[in-house]
């Protein structure tokens, strides 16, 4: 139900921006129902969704209360940190930087492992996926559809490297991205992604682990610095700096 989703998102923004009392207590269901002009059942559903995501706690006969921000943020909930990011405390920027750092480290570790140990057939599949990512980024129409290809490449790499734990991590990284895609996706640099995918192709096919470990990190970093720099520029404009 769209009403439930809208209310859930609005309450999430309130929690993220610190617009609640110091106790973290949300308005009562009755007050929220009047504010949004909906039935209390709609409010209950929105609150249940927030509770399921770990953003609030609910007790019978008491008003819902927001969980402290430092206790609630996970990879899957990282999008919460992006609400009003230009006014957010430094630790929220650090969380976003940490997300990109974790994704870079995961990409490097999986591809290097595949270079060294993946069977030829698996390595060929991985190279084909890298080729597809390169072409997806090259012919990007602005929608950044290649993002899904990048995560699929990482899933293939986790399988080829026989790293089930990394496979789960890739799943969480993609879920986290979906939660913040509205902010981050438009800022992604297709040319930078095309560059790293194109550069990685010969390293994979030639099993050149040394070159990959040496030269891939700065290429991945360039992709992420473009996003973070764009966000910081938008923040400076907002504050007139």
N, C-alpha and C positions, 0 to 999 in steps of 0.2 A: 504494500500500500504506500503510495507516494507521500501521503500526509505523515505517516509514521517515519519514513526516511527523512523528510524535511525537518521534522521536530528532533529526531535523533541527531542530525547534523548541526542544528542550531544549539542544542544542549551541549554537544561536543565542543563547539566553538566557545561557549560560555565557560566551560570547564578549562579549556586550554588557555583562555585569555585571563583567567583568574578573576572573573566577574561575579563569583559567588562570595558569600560571607566567609570569614576566616575559618569557620567550622566546616566549610565545604558543603553545607546543607543546601539541597535544591529546594525550590518552591514546592508546595504540596501538589498532589495530583489534581486537586480541585482548582487551585490557582493556575496551574499550567493549562488545564483544560479551558479555563476562561480566557487566558492570554492568547491561546492559539485558536479558540473557537471550535474545539473538537470535543468528542466524547472522552470520558476518563479512560475508557478501554483503549483508545488510541494512544493516550499518554502512557498507560501501563506497558503497551507493546514497545514504545520507544525506550522506556526505562529498562525494560527487560533486555533489549538489545545492547544498551550501554553496560548493563551488569554482566552480560555474557562476555563482553569484550574486556571486562575488568576495569572499566572506567569509573563505575560507581558501585556502592554496596547498598543493599536494601535489607531492611529488617521489618518483620510484621508489626504494623501499627506505628511505624516511625517513618519520617521523611527520608528519602534517598540522600546519600552523602557521596560526594566525589572523593575518589582515592587520590592521595597526594601524587603529584605529577611524577616525582622521581621513583615512585613505586609502581606506576602503571605502564610506563613506556616499554614496549617490546618491539621487535622488528615489525610484527604485524600491526602494531598500533603507532608506528612512527609518524604517520600522517598527522596525528594529533599535535605533534611538535611544530608543524608548519603553519598552524593558524596564527595569523598576525606575527609572522616570523621577524618582520622588521622591527617589532617592539619587544621581541622575546629576549630573555636573558642569555648571556653567552653560552651557557651549557646546552641550550637548544641548538645553536649553531654547531656545537661540538658533536651533538648526536647525529646531525645530518652529515657532517664531515666523516664521522665514524662509520656511517652506513656505506658511503662511497669507498672508504678505505677497506672495509671488510669485503666489499664486492671485488675490489681490485686484487686483494690478496687471494681470494677464492679463485678468481679467474687465472691468475698466474700459477698458483699451486696445481690446479687441475690440468692446465695445458702443459705445464712442465712435466707432470707425472705421465701424461699421455705420450708426450714426446719420447720419454725414456722407456716406458713399459707397455704401452697399448699394443695389442695385436694389429698386424697390418690392415685387416679389414675394418677394425674399429677406427684406426687412425685415418683411413680413407673416408669413412663416414664423417668424421670430425672435420677433415679438410673441406669436404663438400658443404658442410654446414657453415664453415667459415667463409667459403666462397659466396654462399647465399646471403650471409650477413653483409659482406662487402657490397654486393649488388643491391641489396635492400637499402643500405645507407646511401649508395651512389644515386639511386633513382628515387630518393625520398621526395614525396610530394608535400611535405610539411606535417603529415600525420604521425610520423615516427613509428610506422608499423614494424620497422626492423627491431624494435625493442623486444618483441616477443621472440624473434629469431635469435637474439643475443642470449636470452634466458634458455631457449631450447638448446643452443650450442653448449651452454654450461651444463645442462642436464645430460647431454650426450657425453660430455667430457667426464662427468662424475661416474657415469656408467662405464665408459672405456677405462677409466683409471681405477675402477673397482673401489669406489669411495662412497658407500651408501650414506655415511654421515654428511658428506659434502652435498650429496643429492638433496637431503632434507634441508640443508642450509640454503641451497639454491632456491628451493621451493619457498622458503621463508623470505628470502631476499626479493623474489618476484612478488609475493603477496604484499610485502612492505611497499614496493614500488607502486602497486596498484592503488594503495591507500593515499599516496601523495602524487599520483600521476597528473592530477589537475594543475598542480603547481610546477612540477619538475619536467613533465614531458615536453612542453613547448620550448624549454630552454636547452634541450639536448642538442649536441653538436653532431650532425650527421657526417660532416666531413672528417671530423676527428675519429669517429667510430669506423668509417670506411678505411681510414689510414691504418688503424691498428689491426683491423681484420685482414687487410691486404698484406701488411707486413708479416703477420703471423702465418700466412699460408706457406711460404717456403720453409719457415722454421719447423712447421709441423711435418711437411712432406719429407724434409731432409733429416728429421729428428735432431735438430740443432738446439739442444737444451740450453747450452751456454748462451747462444745469441738471444734466445727467447727470454731467459732470466735477466739478461743484461739490458736488452733494448725494449722489451714490452712494457715494463713499469712506467717509464716516462710517457709513453703513448696513451696508456690508460689514464694516467694522472691528468693529461691534457684534456681528456673528455670531461673529467669531473671538475676540473678547475674552471672550465667554461660555464658549467651550471652554477657553481658556487659564486663565481665572479658576477654572473648575471643577477643572482639573488641579492648579492651585496650592493650592486649598482641600483637595483630597484629600491632597496632599503634607503640608500643615500638620497635618492630622488624624493622618496616619501618624507624624509626628514629635512629636505632642503639643504643637504650637505654638498 
